[in-house]
Amino acid sequence: MSLEKERLAVTSIQRWIPQLYLADLRRPACPSSEPVAKLEPDLLWLTVHFLQSMGADVRAAVTTTKSPLLEQLPVETVTIGDLEDFEQLAVGSDLLIGNSHLAAVSQRLQVPLYRLGFPIFDRLGNGQRCTVGYRGVMQMLFDLGNLFLEQEEAQTKH
């Protein structure tokens, strides 16, 4: 990498770090203490560690296949299963994380769904959504906070 490209990369990172700190410090208090996730093993591993770094206690996870990463997951219950397994584990949770196939589970349990993974076919622009780096983490914080705000607004009687 040329010296000029290195300077540009460092400048880009330096620009996002303060914004990420502000996103974290000013985010709404995240009431989720027990989210449940259904994702592919690699994305599940990353998501669980991210949520735990934000103070959540992921109590259960469902994935599609065996992986060495699953042994390292700090989660009480890791199940290789399907939507039915997920729905049984999700009872009592305050946040669901997974793809669009979980929308029906979310409605039945009346628990918000943060769409992550593949496929996401019931939202526009998902292919353009940034989910990596400082920008992606900041957007995920905002999206999760907005999910909880929407749920709170829906429960408030006007």
Backbone as ProteinMPNN parsed JSONL, in Angstrom:
{"seq_chain_A": "MSLEKERLAVTSIQRWIPQLYLADLRRPACPSSEPVAKLEPDLLWLTVHFLQSMGADVRAAVTTTKSPLLEQLPVETVTIGDLEDFEQLAVGSDLLIGNSHLAAVSQRLQVPLYRLGFPIFDRLGNGQRCTVGYRGVMQMLFDLGNLFLEQEEAQTKH", "coords_chain_A": {"N_chain_A": [[0.856, -1.172, 0.0], [0.554, 2.194, -0.807], [2.061, 5.153, 0.587], [0.367, 7.37, 0.522], [-2.182, 6.153, 0.251], [-2.26, 4.8, 2.686], [-2.348, 6.973, 4.466], [-4.856, 8.041, 3.767], [-6.519, 5.912, 4.567], [-6.053, 5.843, 7.343], [-6.991, 8.399, 8.02], [-9.679, 8.105, 7.376], [-10.487, 6.16, 9.256], [-9.941, 7.579, 11.619], [-11.868, 9.541, 11.41], [-14.275, 8.165, 11.838], [-14.115, 7.031, 14.407], [-14.651, 8.933, 16.632], [-17.361, 9.427, 16.066], [-18.506, 6.923, 16.441], [-18.104, 6.552, 19.179], [-19.784, 8.594, 20.138], [-22.238, 7.637, 19.196], [-22.503, 5.351, 20.751], [-22.466, 6.398, 23.375], [-24.672, 8.096, 23.417], [-26.789, 6.537, 22.825], [-30.135, 5.196, 23.137], [-31.113, 3.755, 26.259], [-30.615, 0.365, 26.266], [-32.999, -1.938, 26.637], [-32.827, -4.606, 26.277], [-32.029, -7.595, 27.625], [-31.997, -10.224, 27.198], [-31.664, -11.282, 24.37], [-32.439, -13.415, 21.53], [-30.923, -15.281, 18.988], [-30.888, -16.266, 15.542], [-28.82, -17.35, 13.289], [-26.269, -17.798, 10.714], [-23.299, -19.703, 11.579], [-20.812, -18.098, 11.652], [-21.677, -15.403, 11.521], [-23.365, -15.433, 13.689], [-21.551, -15.819, 15.808], [-20.104, -13.388, 15.723], [-22.201, -11.544, 16.177], [-23.217, -12.274, 18.705], [-20.989, -11.713, 20.355], [-20.76, -8.946, 19.907], [-23.248, -8.022, 20.949], [-22.966, -8.795, 23.616], [-20.834, -7.156, 24.342], [-22.175, -4.828, 24.477], [-23.678, -5.117, 26.699], [-25.779, -6.924, 26.728], [-27.275, -10.107, 27.482], [-27.091, -12.827, 25.838], [-29.201, -15.423, 25.688], [-29.887, -17.683, 24.237], [-29.192, -19.373, 21.169], [-29.683, -20.185, 17.778], [-28.579, -22.081, 15.09], [-27.545, -23.12, 11.768], [-25.761, -25.156, 11.099], [-23.013, -27.297, 12.134], [-20.055, -25.962, 13.622], [-16.689, -25.038, 14.434], [-16.642, -22.595, 15.716], [-18.893, -22.484, 17.31], [-18.349, -23.759, 19.7], [-16.989, -21.854, 21.078], [-18.812, -19.982, 21.735], [-20.217, -17.847, 24.085], [-22.819, -18.627, 25.239], [-25.748, -19.737, 26.818], [-27.476, -21.683, 25.65], [-26.971, -23.304, 22.671], [-28.257, -24.23, 19.683], [-28.49, -26.452, 16.99], [-30.651, -26.081, 14.609], [-34.048, -25.446, 13.478], [-36.724, -23.181, 12.434], [-38.819, -23.836, 14.172], [-37.506, -24.806, 16.472], [-36.205, -22.454, 17.136], [-38.383, -20.741, 17.743], [-39.42, -21.927, 20.061], [-37.296, -21.534, 21.848], [-37.266, -18.794, 21.916], [-39.349, -17.79, 23.401], [-40.277, -15.525, 25.849], [-38.146, -13.863, 25.427], [-36.759, -10.579, 24.698], [-35.92, -9.584, 22.322], [-35.514, -10.513, 18.962], [-33.218, -11.847, 16.638], [-32.405, -12.2, 13.348], [-33.081, -13.53, 10.035], [-35.533, -12.619, 7.456], [-37.381, -14.686, 7.59], [-38.101, -14.967, 10.188], [-40.083, -13.2, 10.786], [-42.792, -13.938, 11.125], [-42.643, -15.399, 13.508], [-41.834, -13.363, 15.199], [-44.141, -11.749, 15.149], [-46.057, -13.503, 16.275], [-45.001, -13.881, 18.861], [-44.91, -11.317, 19.696], [-42.576, -9.74, 19.794], [-39.864, -7.609, 19.071], [-38.09, -7.746, 15.926], [-34.853, -7.802, 14.808], [-33.548, -7.56, 11.755], [-31.177, -9.535, 10.267], [-28.618, -11.133, 8.46], [-29.25, -13.63, 5.922], [-31.971, -14.706, 3.963], [-33.099, -11.313, 3.477], [-35.946, -10.249, 2.638], [-38.128, -8.668, 2.968], [-37.709, -5.977, 3.295], [-36.732, -2.831, 1.969], [-33.77, -1.867, 0.22], [-31.87, -3.327, 1.607], [-29.574, -4.539, 0.572], [-27.91, -2.409, 0.25], [-27.265, -1.624, 2.752], [-24.941, -0.802, 5.226], [-23.004, -2.902, 7.158], [-20.632, -3.38, 8.412], [-17.512, -2.475, 10.018], [-16.792, 0.753, 11.581], [-18.879, 2.422, 10.807], [-20.919, 0.561, 10.229], [-21.317, -0.654, 12.747], [-22.182, 1.525, 14.219], [-24.575, 2.089, 12.858], [-25.986, -0.251, 13.44], [-26.305, 0.012, 16.206], [-28.014, 2.257, 16.277], [-30.222, 1.209, 14.848], [-31.064, -0.929, 16.514], [-31.698, 0.515, 18.847], [-33.796, 2.092, 17.821], [-35.674, 0.093, 17.246], [-36.468, -0.679, 19.831], [-37.519, 1.752, 20.725], [-39.706, 2.02, 18.965], [-41.227, -0.188, 19.765], [-41.83, 0.536, 22.386], [-43.339, 2.872, 21.9], [-45.53, 1.73, 20.579], [-46.693, 0.316, 22.632], [-47.503, 2.26, 24.347], [-50.319, 3.947, 25.42], [-52.294, 6.195, 23.665]], "CA_chain_A": [[0.0, 0.0, 0.0], [1.351, 3.412, -0.89], [1.987, 6.034, 1.746], [-0.836, 8.198, 0.366], [-3.343, 5.313, 0.555], [-2.237, 4.565, 4.127], [-2.832, 8.204, 5.107], [-6.299, 8.116, 3.543], [-7.16, 4.894, 5.402], [-5.968, 6.304, 8.734], [-7.892, 9.544, 8.138], [-11.04, 7.581, 7.364], [-10.729, 5.533, 10.562], [-9.969, 8.628, 12.626], [-13.134, 10.263, 11.272], [-15.398, 7.371, 12.341], [-13.989, 6.667, 15.825], [-15.438, 9.797, 17.521], [-18.791, 9.261, 15.798], [-18.919, 5.673, 17.068], [-18.202, 6.81, 20.609], [-21.003, 9.368, 20.361], [-23.384, 6.751, 18.985], [-22.586, 4.465, 21.895], [-22.757, 7.134, 24.593], [-25.96, 8.766, 23.348], [-27.836, 5.609, 22.416], [-31.139, 4.962, 24.156], [-30.808, 2.605, 27.101], [-31.071, -0.85, 25.591], [-33.618, -2.77, 27.656], [-32.692, -6.025, 25.957], [-31.055, -8.335, 28.404], [-32.025, -11.614, 26.767], [-32.021, -11.513, 22.968], [-32.248, -14.742, 20.97], [-30.477, -15.09, 17.612], [-30.853, -17.394, 14.611], [-27.934, -16.901, 12.216], [-25.196, -18.711, 10.325], [-22.332, -19.736, 12.69], [-19.851, -16.993, 11.716], [-22.402, -14.182, 11.854], [-23.855, -15.643, 15.053], [-20.43, -15.584, 16.712], [-19.846, -11.944, 15.755], [-23.351, -10.836, 16.746], [-23.26, -12.552, 20.145], [-19.927, -10.949, 21.022], [-21.126, -7.531, 19.844], [-24.329, -7.765, 21.903], [-22.426, -8.896, 24.968], [-20.028, -5.966, 24.597], [-23.131, -3.752, 24.745], [-24.342, -5.394, 27.962], [-26.873, -7.901, 26.609], [-26.97, -11.486, 27.846], [-27.737, -13.68, 24.844], [-29.458, -16.664, 26.415], [-30.039, -18.818, 23.332], [-28.847, -19.143, 19.772], [-29.975, -21.285, 16.867], [-27.815, -21.97, 13.859], [-27.915, -24.087, 10.742], [-24.774, -26.214, 10.884], [-21.926, -27.364, 13.114], [-18.881, -25.147, 13.337], [-15.818, -24.89, 15.608], [-16.965, -21.335, 16.395], [-19.987, -22.673, 18.265], [-17.772, -24.158, 20.983], [-16.472, -20.652, 21.72], [-19.907, -19.05, 21.991], [-20.583, -17.721, 25.491], [-24.276, -18.632, 25.277], [-26.258, -20.865, 27.604], [-28.029, -22.702, 24.768], [-26.7, -23.201, 21.23], [-28.977, -25.333, 19.055], [-28.478, -26.57, 15.534], [-32.052, -26.38, 14.403], [-34.87, -24.748, 12.495], [-37.589, -22.127, 12.964], [-39.595, -24.351, 15.304], [-36.591, -24.776, 17.619], [-35.994, -21.05, 17.477], [-39.573, -20.177, 18.382], [-39.507, -22.458, 21.42], [-36.268, -20.882, 22.657], [-37.468, -17.339, 21.925], [-40.416, -17.409, 24.337], [-39.767, -14.76, 26.984], [-37.066, -12.972, 25.015], [-37.215, -9.234, 24.366], [-35.402, -9.211, 21.01], [-35.163, -11.602, 18.057], [-32.259, -11.427, 15.627], [-32.301, -13.19, 12.291], [-33.529, -13.098, 8.716], [-36.955, -12.315, 7.26], [-38.217, -15.837, 7.915], [-38.497, -14.869, 11.594], [-41.114, -12.175, 10.946], [-44.006, -14.561, 11.668], [-42.34, -15.707, 14.911], [-41.844, -12.07, 15.87], [-45.534, -11.329, 15.311], [-46.731, -14.392, 17.228], [-44.489, -13.649, 20.211], [-44.962, -9.871, 19.929], [-41.218, -9.351, 20.167], [-39.255, -6.98, 17.899], [-37.134, -8.509, 15.138], [-33.776, -7.093, 14.112], [-33.245, -8.381, 10.584], [-29.751, -9.677, 10.013], [-28.364, -12.405, 7.793], [-29.794, -13.787, 4.578], [-32.397, -13.57, 3.141], [-33.967, -10.253, 3.986], [-36.745, -9.975, 1.454], [-39.281, -7.829, 3.287], [-37.24, -4.618, 3.523], [-36.091, -2.229, 0.806], [-32.433, -1.303, 0.383], [-31.001, -4.091, 2.495], [-28.294, -4.771, -0.093], [-27.107, -1.184, 0.361], [-27.041, -1.356, 4.172], [-23.579, -1.035, 5.698], [-23.058, -3.653, 8.416], [-19.277, -3.655, 8.881], [-16.697, -1.32, 10.377], [-17.351, 1.718, 12.519], [-20.162, 2.882, 10.273], [-21.89, -0.511, 10.394], [-21.609, -0.811, 14.178], [-22.984, 2.684, 14.612], [-25.912, 1.908, 12.308], [-26.636, -1.317, 14.191], [-26.726, 0.601, 17.482], [-29.198, 3.081, 16.026], [-31.333, 0.343, 14.449], [-31.551, -1.628, 17.709], [-32.363, 1.516, 19.69], [-35.069, 2.459, 17.197], [-36.614, -1.021, 17.437], [-37.018, -0.595, 21.178], [-38.363, 2.942, 20.79], [-40.957, 1.695, 18.267], [-41.993, -1.1, 20.613], [-42.329, 1.336, 23.503], [-44.402, 3.732, 21.382], [-46.703, 0.901, 20.265], [-47.314, -0.117, 23.878], [-47.999, 3.439, 25.047], [-51.679, 4.317, 25.015], [-52.418, 7.626, 23.343]], "C_chain_A": [[0.898, 1.23, 0.0], [1.131, 4.266, 0.351], [0.724, 6.898, 1.697], [-2.092, 7.399, 0.71], [-3.426, 5.013, 2.048], [-2.769, 5.781, 4.881], [-4.347, 8.352, 4.958], [-7.045, 7.125, 4.422], [-7.171, 5.334, 6.866], [-6.919, 7.468, 8.955], [-9.344, 9.08, 8.19], [-11.391, 6.955, 8.707], [-10.827, 6.596, 11.643], [-11.28, 9.414, 12.584], [-14.277, 9.498, 11.927], [-15.318, 7.067, 13.835], [-14.786, 7.604, 16.736], [-16.947, 9.642, 17.305], [-19.318, 7.982, 16.44], [-19.042, 5.851, 18.576], [-19.472, 7.588, 20.937], [-22.24, 8.503, 20.186], [-23.579, 5.86, 20.194], [-23.022, 5.221, 23.147], [-24.155, 7.747, 24.592], [-27.097, 7.822, 22.973], [-28.88, 5.487, 23.511], [-30.732, 3.75, 24.989], [-31.419, 1.365, 26.467], [-31.674, -1.789, 26.632], [-33.396, -4.25, 27.42], [-31.623, -6.66, 26.812], [-30.995, -9.778, 27.955], [-32.475, -11.763, 25.319], [-31.77, -12.965, 22.581], [-31.933, -14.561, 19.493], [-30.542, -16.391, 16.819], [-30.083, -16.933, 13.374], [-26.969, -18.013, 11.821], [-24.094, -18.636, 11.391], [-21.381, -18.541, 12.773], [-20.526, -15.681, 12.104], [-22.97, -14.261, 13.272], [-22.761, -15.327, 16.062], [-20.158, -14.085, 16.862], [-20.964, -11.187, 16.471], [-23.428, -11.046, 18.255], [-22.203, -11.738, 20.873], [-20.214, -9.446, 21.005], [-22.19, -7.21, 20.894], [-23.837, -7.843, 23.344], [-21.554, -7.69, 25.314], [-20.908, -4.761, 24.907], [-23.956, -4.019, 25.997], [-25.494, -6.378, 27.893], [-26.373, -9.287, 27.003], [-27.734, -12.402, 26.902], [-27.936, -15.053, 25.478], [-29.575, -17.872, 25.516], [-29.691, -18.403, 21.912], [-29.177, -20.4, 18.976], [-29.189, -21.035, 15.595], [-28.118, -23.157, 12.952], [-26.981, -25.286, 10.635], [-23.712, -26.192, 11.979], [-20.76, -26.508, 12.649], [-18.01, -25.091, 14.588], [-16.109, -23.604, 16.389], [-18.013, -21.521, 17.488], [-19.478, -23.069, 19.644], [-17.287, -22.944, 21.773], [-17.572, -19.652, 22.078], [-20.248, -19.018, 23.479], [-22.098, -17.593, 25.659], [-24.722, -19.887, 26.003], [-26.721, -22.012, 26.708], [-27.687, -22.391, 23.316], [-27.309, -24.448, 20.595], [-28.757, -25.3, 17.551], [-29.889, -27.007, 15.181], [-32.725, -25.511, 13.368], [-35.744, -23.697, 13.18], [-38.399, -22.586, 14.174], [-38.749, -24.361, 16.583], [-36.389, -23.344, 18.102], [-37.186, -20.476, 18.228], [-39.722, -20.672, 19.818], [-38.503, -21.778, 22.342], [-36.519, -19.386, 22.831], [-38.553, -16.889, 22.891], [-39.79, -16.718, 25.549], [-38.62, -13.831, 26.647], [-37.626, -11.585, 24.71], [-36.661, -8.732, 23.036], [-35.083, -10.475, 20.229], [-34.214, -11.054, 17.004], [-32.138, -12.542, 14.601], [-32.874, -12.649, 10.998], [-35.05, -12.912, 8.647], [-37.886, -13.474, 7.581], [-38.692, -15.806, 9.369], [-39.622, -13.867, 11.829], [-42.39, -12.759, 11.561], [-43.816, -14.918, 13.144], [-42.407, -14.429, 15.736], [-43.273, -11.592, 16.134], [-46.259, -12.194, 16.333], [-46.305, -14.112, 18.658], [-44.572, -12.19, 20.635], [-43.641, -9.351, 20.499], [-40.58, -8.728, 18.93], [-38.193, -7.87, 17.25], [-36.114, -7.567, 14.51], [-33.331, -8.008, 12.977], [-31.757, -8.337, 10.278], [-29.541, -11.042, 9.37], [-28.998, -12.427, 6.417], [-30.851, -14.872, 4.594], [-33.173, -12.534, 3.948], [-34.735, -9.748, 2.776], [-37.932, -9.057, 1.722], [-38.888, -6.4, 3.679], [-36.568, -4.112, 2.255], [-34.692, -1.745, 1.16], [-31.492, -2.106, 1.247], [-29.628, -4.354, 1.882], [-27.369, -3.57, -0.016], [-26.747, -0.855, 1.808], [-25.611, -1.715, 4.559], [-23.646, -1.735, 7.059], [-21.67, -3.954, 8.974], [-18.564, -2.351, 9.236], [-17.392, -0.395, 11.356], [-18.738, 2.169, 12.083], [-21.256, 1.826, 10.479], [-22.285, -0.727, 11.841], [-22.496, 0.326, 14.66], [-24.412, 2.534, 14.103], [-26.667, 0.82, 13.054], [-27.12, -0.813, 15.556], [-27.998, 1.427, 17.305], [-30.412, 2.225, 15.69], [-31.925, -0.391, 15.654], [-32.285, -0.662, 18.644], [-33.716, 1.912, 19.135], [-36.102, 1.35, 17.308], [-37.278, -0.945, 18.804], [-37.902, 0.633, 21.36], [-39.713, 2.69, 20.12], [-41.833, 0.785, 19.113], [-42.605, -0.347, 21.8], [-43.472, 2.241, 23.07], [-45.677, 2.924, 21.109], [-47.429, 0.465, 21.537], [-47.912, 1.041, 24.671], [-49.387, 3.782, 24.527], [-51.741, 5.816, 24.801], [-53.843, 8.054, 23.52]], "O_chain_A": [[1.888, 1.286, 0.73], [0.139, 4.114, 1.064], [0.087, 7.127, 2.725], [-2.979, 7.915, 1.391], [-4.517, 4.974, 2.618], [-3.547, 5.639, 5.824], [-5.036, 8.738, 5.902], [-8.097, 7.457, 4.97], [-8.189, 5.208, 7.547], [-7.592, 7.519, 9.984], [-10.142, 9.608, 8.965], [-12.474, 7.195, 9.239], [-11.707, 6.522, 12.5], [-11.746, 9.898, 13.616], [-15.166, 10.114, 12.516], [-16.351, 6.865, 14.472], [-15.55, 7.108, 17.563], [-17.72, 9.717, 18.26], [-20.447, 7.953, 16.929], [-19.988, 5.35, 19.183], [-20.16, 7.273, 21.908], [-23.193, 8.626, 20.955], [-24.712, 5.635, 20.62], [-23.863, 4.731, 23.901], [-24.761, 7.903, 25.652], [-28.239, 8.254, 22.819], [-28.563, 5.654, 24.689], [-30.086, 2.831, 24.487], [-32.613, 1.335, 26.169], [-30.942, -2.376, 27.429], [-33.739, -5.069, 28.272], [-30.449, -6.299, 26.73], [-30.048, -10.491, 28.288], [-33.548, -12.308, 25.058], [-30.985, -13.661, 23.225], [-32.594, -13.778, 18.81], [-30.287, -17.472, 17.349], [-30.618, -16.22, 12.524], [-26.865, -19.035, 12.5], [-23.962, -17.604, 12.05], [-21.162, -18.017, 13.865], [-20.001, -14.932, 12.927], [-23.042, -13.249, 13.97], [-23.008, -14.646, 17.058], [-20.003, -13.577, 17.973], [-20.699, -10.294, 17.276], [-23.678, -10.099, 19.001], [-22.493, -11.133, 21.905], [-19.938, -8.752, 21.983], [-22.054, -6.241, 21.642], [-24.246, -7.048, 24.19], [-21.54, -7.25, 26.464], [-20.457, -3.793, 25.519], [-24.843, -3.233, 26.329], [-26.132, -6.642, 28.912], [-25.188, -9.592, 26.871], [-28.9, -12.715, 27.146], [-26.97, -15.76, 25.769], [-29.38, -18.995, 25.98], [-29.869, -17.253, 21.512], [-28.978, -21.522, 19.44], [-29.141, -19.914, 15.088], [-28.85, -24.073, 13.325], [-27.382, -26.331, 10.124], [-23.537, -25.185, 12.665], [-20.514, -26.351, 11.453], [-18.539, -25.096, 15.699], [-15.849, -23.535, 17.59], [-18.015, -20.792, 18.48], [-20.109, -22.75, 20.651], [-17.186, -23.0, 22.999], [-17.297, -18.6, 22.656], [-20.537, -20.059, 24.069], [-22.596, -16.583, 26.157], [-24.149, -20.962, 25.827], [-26.404, -23.173, 26.967], [-28.066, -21.343, 22.792], [-26.932, -25.573, 20.921], [-28.831, -24.244, 16.922], [-30.278, -28.151, 15.421], [-32.078, -24.922, 12.502], [-35.537, -23.365, 14.347], [-38.636, -21.806, 15.097], [-39.225, -23.97, 17.648], [-36.399, -23.061, 19.3], [-37.014, -19.799, 19.242], [-40.111, -19.904, 20.698], [-38.822, -21.479, 23.492], [-36.037, -18.781, 23.789], [-38.659, -15.695, 23.169], [-38.89, -17.26, 26.191], [-38.165, -13.08, 27.51], [-38.827, -11.432, 24.49], [-36.901, -7.585, 22.659], [-34.462, -11.399, 20.755], [-34.384, -9.93, 16.531], [-31.811, -13.68, 14.936], [-33.123, -11.45, 10.875], [-35.751, -13.034, 9.652], [-39.074, -13.257, 7.82], [-39.6, -16.553, 9.734], [-40.069, -13.703, 12.964], [-43.0, -12.132, 12.428], [-44.738, -14.753, 13.942], [-42.965, -14.414, 16.833], [-43.575, -11.09, 17.216], [-46.999, -11.674, 17.169], [-47.135, -14.104, 19.567], [-44.332, -11.862, 21.797], [-43.59, -8.646, 21.507], [-40.736, -9.265, 17.833], [-37.5, -8.634, 17.921], [-36.473, -6.65, 13.773], [-32.803, -9.095, 13.211], [-31.166, -7.279, 10.062], [-30.23, -12.002, 9.716], [-29.252, -11.382, 5.819], [-30.621, -15.908, 5.218], [-33.809, -12.844, 4.955], [-34.242, -8.931, 1.998], [-38.663, -8.706, 0.796], [-39.665, -5.7, 4.327], [-35.91, -4.876, 1.548], [-34.457, -1.268, 2.27], [-30.415, -1.622, 1.593], [-28.627, -4.389, 2.597], [-26.16, -3.71, -0.199], [-26.004, 0.093, 2.06], [-25.133, -2.807, 4.251], [-24.264, -1.229, 7.996], [-21.553, -4.721, 9.93], [-18.966, -1.269, 8.806], [-18.45, -0.72, 11.894], [-19.653, 2.279, 12.898], [-22.38, 2.156, 10.857], [-23.457, -0.959, 12.138], [-23.444, 0.112, 15.417], [-25.361, 2.82, 14.833], [-27.87, 0.952, 13.28], [-28.211, -1.167, 16.004], [-28.94, 1.308, 18.088], [-31.509, 2.481, 16.187], [-33.146, -0.466, 15.799], [-33.354, -0.979, 19.165], [-34.68, 2.053, 19.887], [-37.292, 1.633, 17.451], [-38.489, -1.122, 18.929], [-38.913, 0.576, 22.06], [-40.749, 3.098, 20.643], [-43.049, 0.968, 19.171], [-43.759, -0.574, 22.163], [-44.466, 2.371, 23.786], [-46.78, 3.397, 21.384], [-48.644, 0.267, 21.521], [-48.734, 0.828, 25.563], [-49.592, 3.893, 23.318], [-51.303, 6.602, 25.641], [-54.169, 9.221, 23.302]]}, "name": "protein", "num_of_chains": 1, "seq": "MSLEKERLAVTSIQRWIPQLYLADLRRPACPSSEPVAKLEPDLLWLTVHFLQSMGADVRAAVTTTKSPLLEQLPVETVTIGDLEDFEQLAVGSDLLIGNSHLAAVSQRLQVPLYRLGFPIFDRLGNGQRCTVGYRGVMQMLFDLGNLFLEQEEAQTKH"}
